[in-house]
């Protein structure tokens, strides 16, 4: 196995162990959350994406299949760049998660005593956790170097855009003009752009 792919895999395993641990430790009561049906649909979509992403990992797949042919050179420099991008993305997501504190929820929801956070990473993008995860996944896709990894990244982007739409509806209902103003002033995912 490619050593950079192994490092990327370890980064993601450590990230998810941390993420689940911190989620359990910082639970707070819900004021409003999405319907069970929306949650089931979203989680089903994510499960499909994760299964699809595992298909992109280089096992002993036939090299004649276009989506699993490496198109990014398999060099030490490329592996190092992809690994650094993965670490930076994960670091940004963790910083955003810590900054959000008890307002965080795995699915769109409004917590009891929910506050509108506009500081830290939230002054650059409205959804820095998704930005960080997408950036980390882009780094991992560089390490993998196959078109299938990019397709998986695109599908996760679609899932996040779906989730952003749901979250922003809740936030607009809860915070009204304050959130509408924040939405006008700060991009959703890419600092200074989108």
C-alpha positions in Angstrom: 0.0 0.0 0.0 1.2 3.5 -0.8 2.6 5.1 2.4 0.8 8.4 1.8 -2.5 6.6 1.4 -1.8 4.8 4.6 -1.1 8.1 6.4 -4.3 9.7 4.9 -6.3 6.7 6.1 -4.8 7.0 9.6 -5.6 10.8 9.6 -9.2 10.1 8.8 -9.6 7.3 11.3 -8.2 9.5 14.1 -10.4 12.4 12.9 -13.6 10.3 13.1 -12.7 8.8 16.5 -12.1 12.3 17.8 -15.3 13.6 16.1 -17.5 10.9 17.6 -16.0 11.3 21.0 -16.4 15.1 21.1 -20.0 14.7 19.8 -20.9 12.5 22.7 -19.2 14.7 25.2 -20.9 18.0 24.1 -24.5 16.9 23.6 -27.1 19.5 24.6 -30.9 19.5 24.3 -32.6 20.1 21.0 -35.1 22.9 20.4 -35.9 21.9 16.8 -34.5 19.3 14.5 -35.1 17.8 11.1 -37.7 15.1 10.5 -36.7 11.5 10.8 -37.4 11.0 7.1 -35.0 13.7 6.1 -32.3 12.3 8.4 -32.8 8.8 7.0 -32.6 10.0 3.4 -29.4 12.1 4.1 -27.7 9.2 6.0 -28.6 6.8 3.2 -27.1 9.1 0.6 -23.9 9.4 2.7 -23.7 5.7 3.1 -23.9 5.3 -0.7 -21.2 7.9 -1.1 -18.9 6.2 1.5 -19.3 2.8 -0.1 -18.6 4.5 -3.5 -15.5 6.1 -1.9 -14.2 2.7 -0.7 -14.5 1.5 -4.3 -11.9 4.1 -5.3 -9.3 2.8 -3.0 -6.5 1.0 -5.0 -6.9 -2.7 -4.4 -6.1 -5.2 -7.1 -8.6 -3.6 -9.6 -8.2 -4.0 -13.3 -6.1 -1.1 -14.7 -8.3 -1.0 -17.9 -11.2 0.7 -16.0 -11.0 4.4 -16.6 -12.3 5.6 -13.2 -9.5 3.7 -11.4 -6.6 4.6 -13.6 -4.3 6.9 -11.8 -4.2 10.3 -13.5 -2.2 12.2 -10.9 1.5 11.2 -10.9 2.4 8.9 -8.0 5.4 10.8 -6.7 6.6 11.7 -3.3 6.0 15.4 -3.8 2.3 14.7 -4.9 1.8 12.4 -2.0 3.2 14.9 0.5 1.1 17.7 -1.0 -2.0 15.6 -0.7 -1.2 14.6 2.8 -0.6 18.2 3.9 -3.8 19.3 2.3 -5.7 16.5 4.1 -4.1 17.6 7.5 -4.9 21.3 6.9 -8.5 20.5 5.9 -9.1 18.3 8.9 -7.4 20.8 11.2 -9.8 23.6 9.9 -12.8 21.4 10.5 -11.7 20.5 14.0 -11.1 24.2 14.8 -14.5 25.1 13.5 -16.1 22.3 15.5 -14.4 23.4 18.7 -15.4 27.0 18.1 -19.1 26.0 17.5 -19.2 24.2 20.9 -22.6 23.0 22.1 -24.3 24.5 19.0 -23.1 21.6 16.9 -25.3 18.8 15.8 -24.7 16.0 13.3 -27.9 16.8 11.5 -29.6 20.1 10.9 -31.1 21.3 14.2 -31.4 24.2 16.6 -30.2 23.6 20.1 -31.7 25.0 23.3 -29.8 28.3 23.9 -28.4 28.2 20.3 -26.3 31.2 19.4 -25.3 32.6 16.0 -21.5 32.1 15.7 -19.7 34.6 13.5 -16.2 34.5 14.9 -13.2 32.2 14.4 -13.5 30.1 11.2 -17.1 31.3 10.9 -15.9 34.8 10.0 -14.5 33.4 6.7 -17.2 30.9 5.7 -20.6 30.0 7.1 -19.9 26.3 7.1 -16.2 25.8 7.9 -16.7 22.2 9.1 -17.8 21.3 5.6 -15.1 23.4 4.1 -12.4 21.6 6.1 -13.8 18.2 5.4 -14.0 18.9 1.7 -10.5 20.3 1.7 -9.3 17.2 3.5 -11.1 14.9 1.1 -9.5 16.8 -1.8 -6.1 16.2 -0.3 -6.9 12.5 0.0 -8.2 12.4 -3.6 -4.8 13.8 -4.7 -3.1 11.0 -2.8 -5.4 8.4 -4.4 -4.9 10.0 -7.8 -7.9 8.3 -9.5 -11.0 9.9 -11.2 -13.2 7.8 -8.9 -11.9 9.7 -5.9 -12.9 13.0 -7.5 -16.4 11.6 -8.2 -16.7 10.6 -4.6 -15.5 14.1 -3.6 -18.2 15.6 -5.9 -20.9 13.4 -4.4 -19.9 14.5 -0.8 -20.0 18.1 -2.0 -23.6 17.5 -3.2 -24.5 15.9 0.2 -23.1 18.9 2.0 -24.9 21.4 -0.3 -28.2 19.5 0.5 -27.4 19.7 4.2 -26.4 23.4 4.1 -29.8 24.2 2.5 -31.6 22.5 5.4 -29.4 24.1 8.1 -29.8 27.5 6.6 -33.6 27.3 6.6 -33.4 26.5 10.4 -30.9 29.3 11.0 -33.0 31.9 9.1 -36.1 30.9 11.1 -34.2 31.1 14.4 -32.1 34.2 13.8 -34.0 36.1 11.1 -32.4 39.3 9.9 -29.1 38.5 11.8 -28.6 35.3 9.8 -29.8 36.9 6.6 -27.1 39.6 7.0 -24.5 37.0 7.9 -25.5 35.1 4.8 -25.0 38.2 2.6 -21.6 39.0 4.1 -19.9 35.6 4.4 -19.6 33.0 1.7 -21.0 29.5 2.4 -18.0 27.2 1.7 -15.0 28.9 0.0 -13.6 32.0 1.6 -14.1 35.2 -0.5 -15.9 33.2 -3.2 -18.8 30.7 -2.6 
